[in-house]
Amino acid sequence: MWPVPGIPLSTSLLLCLPAVVYGAECINYPAREGITIDGPVEMIDHPFRNFDGTMIPVYNQTAVEGWSYDAVSVDGAGLAFYYTRGTIANVRGAQRVFFAAAWPNGTSYMESAWFQESNIEMCPDKTTGRWFNSTSASNTTSAIAEWKFESDIDFKDTFVTVNSPTVKGTIHMKSLVPALYADGLEYPNPDGKTLFAPMLHWVENVPVGTIEANLTVNGTPFIFSGIGGRERNWLSLPWSSLSRRWDMIRGAAGPYRFLGWTHDSKIGGTQFTMVLFKNEKVIFRTQNLKPSELGNDTWGSVTLTNTGPVHLASPPDAAVKLPESRFSGYLIDMVSPATGEHWQFDIEFTQSVYWFPVGPAAQTGGYAANVTGGLVGGCQYKGLSSGNTQELKL
C-alpha cells in the first residue's frame, strides 16, 4: 500500500482503506471524520453498482453522499433520517446522521449526530452501513454510539438499528416496488442513468415501501407503522452550491404507488422524473414537464397548492421561528397521450417533520401528508404521502 504523493503516510493509509477485502467476498469502504484529499474524486455511475454501495470511494473538500429515509404513519406521525459523509454544513470529511421525528400530537424532535467513523461493507448478499464512535470523548456528541443499516441486494428488506444516547431501537422497511434509476428505469438495467442534474446523482432504493419502527427518543416511545421510502444521492459539490429548490414526493393510495422529484439547478435548468406503479408494475414514467410538440410522449406536472390547513413550520418551542412554507401540498398530474389515461393525486400536508434554514436564501423541510387520487374518471383512493422540499426565501 503506497503513500499518496503530497499526503502524509498516515493519511494515505487511511485513504487506501477502501481496498480492504475480507475473505475475497466483502469489500469495506471506511471513512474517518476530517479525512479528505485534494483534487477530483471518483463519482461512480455504473448502472449495475449496488445502490447501497459507496459511490464516492474517497472524499475531497466538496463531495458528499447520503442515504436518506422518510416515512409517514397511519396515525399521522412523521419520520426522517439521513446518513451522510463528506462535506456537510461546511464541515469537511464529516460523518453525520440527521434524525427527525414528529408524533401524532404535534410534538417533534430533531438532531444532528456527528461521528468519528463510518463504514460501508458490500457483500454478495447484503450491504451494511455503520456510523459510529469507537471511543467516548468529554462532549456528548462523541459518546459511544452507533447507527447501522443492513439491506439485502434487491432492497426488499432494510433493517436499521440505533444505539445512541438519545435514540434507541429498530426500524424495518420492506419495499413494495422495484428500485429506480434517476431516469425512472427499474434496477438493474444497463441503460439506467444515475445522473439526475448537473453534478447530482440520484437513485431510489425503495421508491415506496412499508415501514415499522420501535424507537425511544430521549426515553419517550416512538412506535411507528406506515409507508415511506429511501434514496441515495451523491454530489460533486455541496447541496447549497448545486440546488436552488426542489420537491420530492412519494406515496401510496389504493393499488397505486408513485414517486416524483422536480429540481431547479443552480447550474442548469429544471429536472423532473415521475413514476407511477400499479401494485408492483410500472404503468407510467416521464421526465417531461409539458406535452411534446408531437403530443405523443408522456408528461407530468407538480403544482404547489395552498388550500390545506398545514404549512411547514418551526416547532412551537423553537427559539427562532422561520416563516411558514408558502404552500400546503401538491397536485400531481401524469398524462399518457398514447393511451388517453390521466392520473391525478392531491397531496395535503398533515405534519411538519422538520423545517430549518439552509443558508441565507432557502429553507428545507420534511412532511407527512394525506393523499387522494387515482385515474381521472375512475376509482379514487385515499392514502399516505411523505417527502421533502427546499423553498427559496422571499
VENBEL-V196554 format. One line per field, one symbol per residue. phi: phi as a letter, one per 40 degrees, with the letter a starting at -180 (. if undefined). psi: psi as a letter, one per 20 degrees, with the letter a starting at -180 (. if undefined). burial: + if it has 9 or more other ideal C-beta (glycine too) atoms within 8 Angstrom, else -. A space follows every 10 residues. Layout:
# VENBEL-V196554
phi: ???
psi: ???
burial: ???
This chain:
# VENBEL-V196554
phi: .cccdgbddc cdccccddcc bbgfbbbbbc abdgcbbcgc bcbcbccccc ccccbbcbbc cbcababbba abccbgcbaa abcbahcbfg ccgcbbbcba bbcdcgcaaa abbbbcaaab bbbdbabbbb babcbbbccc cbcdaabbba bccbgcbbbb bbabcbbahb bbbbcbaccb cccgccccac ccbcccbdgb babbcbdaac abbbbbbfgc cbbbaabaaa abbabcbcdc cbbcaabbbb aaafccbbaa ababccbagb baaabbbbfc bcbaaabbca ccccgbccaa abbcbbbccb bcaccdcccb ccccccabia bbbbbbccbg cababbbbdb accaaacbgc babbabbbac bbiiccgbcb bbabaaiaab bccc
psi: oqqppjpqgh ghgghihijp ppkkgpppnq qqpiorrqaq rpopkphjpp hirpinhqqb jhqqqqoqqq rprhjjqqpp qppqqboplj oqkqoqpppp qorhjiqrqp qppprhqrpo oorhirpppp pqpiqpahqh ikqprpppqp qrijjhpppp ppnrhhpqaq ppppqirqqq rhjiqqpqpi ipphogrpjo qpqogngprq pppnrpokip qnppobqbaq rpqpqhrqgh ihpgrroppq rpociqpqpq pppoqihnap qpppppqodi ppipqqjpjr qrhijiqqrr qoppqkirip qprqqhjphp pqqqqjrjaq opqppnhhij qoqppoppqi pphqorqnai irqqqqqqqq qpabppiapp qqbqqrbrqp ppq.
burial: ---+--+--- ++++++++-- +----+++++ +++-+++--- +-+++-+-+- ++++++-+++ -+++++++++ +++--+++++ ++++++++-- ++++++++++ +++----+++ ++++++++++ +++---++++ +++------- -++-++++++ +-+-+-++++ ++-+--+-++ ++++++++++ ++-++++-+- -+++-++--+ ++++++++++ +-+-+++--- -+-+++++++ +++++--+-- -++-++++++ +++--+++++ +++++----- +++++++--- -+-+++++-- -+----++++ -+-++--+-+ ++++------ -+--+-++++ +++++++--- -+++++++++ ++++++-+-- -+++++++++ ++++------ +-++++++++ +---
